[in-house]
Each structure stands twice: as C-alpha cells, then as structure tokens.
Amino acid sequence: VQLVESGGGLVQPGGSLRLACTTSGFTFVDYAIAWFRQAPGKEREGVGCFSSADRSQYYADSVKGRFIISNDKAKDTVYLQMDSLQPEDTGVYYCAAIDGWHLDATQAMGYFGPDSDWGQGTQVTVSS
C-alpha cells in the first residue's frame, strides 16, 4: 500500500488544519488507516484510527473532541481534521495502513508497527 500525506503547515494556537492521506494499492476490501505523530525528542504516538470493516474510529485521549477522521472512498483519501490546535500538537504526522483488517479501530492500534505501510509524513507546527 502506498500512502502520501499532505496538508501540514504552520498554524496559530486555536487554529485548524486538515491533513490528507491519499492511498493506493490496497489488495483487500477492508483495511485500517491510522494517524500517528512524532514530536522532536519524543516517541511516535497514535492519534487516531479508522477501520473500514465496521467504520469504527479510535482517538487518543489527548485529541478526543478536537480531531476527527473521515474517509472519502471515492478519492481514496482519509482525512484528519484538527481543530483547537495547541503547541503540544506540533510534530510530524504520519498515516499508516493495515491491508485486510477485519476488526475494529481500537484493536487495530495495537497492530501498527514497522511492517505496516507508512507515508513519508507531513510537518505540523502550532506556534504564535
């Protein structure tokens, strides 16, 4: 699976950004796509996930109520709408995919790893 992120940039605190993850090459009908982020000097953390099998979603506590994942199947694109951004949201955002995923989004989060398919990342900077 090939993944290409876009939409990152510089935004002031309280602002919004929408990231896009354009996908291609899925073999199976069902899949899971997750967003991760990595801040300088910190480990990569999971932000949210969408499972096409049951259309469930998962969000980390740190972004619940502020971030929303949506899936535009016609465009083969998964979006991450980020509102009320704060400086602690700064980092490189990656999307990742598991092809052939048949369970829910919460369970998927435990399976993403080096063998998953990853995009190249897009930088998000929240600063005044």
Order of alpha helices (4+ residues) and beta strands (2+ residues): beta-beta-beta-beta-beta-beta-beta-beta-beta-alpha-beta-beta
